[in-house]
Amino acid sequence: MIAVLGLVVGALVGLFFEPAVPAGLQPYLPIAVVAALDALFGGLRALLDGTFNDRVFIVSFLSNVVVAALIVFLGDQLGVGTQLSTGVVVVLGIRIFSNAAAIRRHLFKA
């Protein structure tokens, strides 16, 4: 319940203060959001499967975001940032949809 309350408070603070993302970090924000969504859907799937572990979720969440951002940063340094960003989004998107399908099967038995 504390996590849900923190999420609601964080969303309200973000809406109220409307923080600006520095220009240097703007290419990494969408990738970080997709990586965070991947961890979130994976955690929800694990919860429904009865294998959820809070430590694994936190480590997965943080490592997904960091690794995805590092891949995009490496792509920017090599001059192929757009291609690597697309690759990260495709891979994480496949994982998100795979987890969403497992969640759907679990909830609707279909």
Helices and strands as residue ranges (DSSP letters): H 2-17, H 29-49, H 54-78, H 81-108
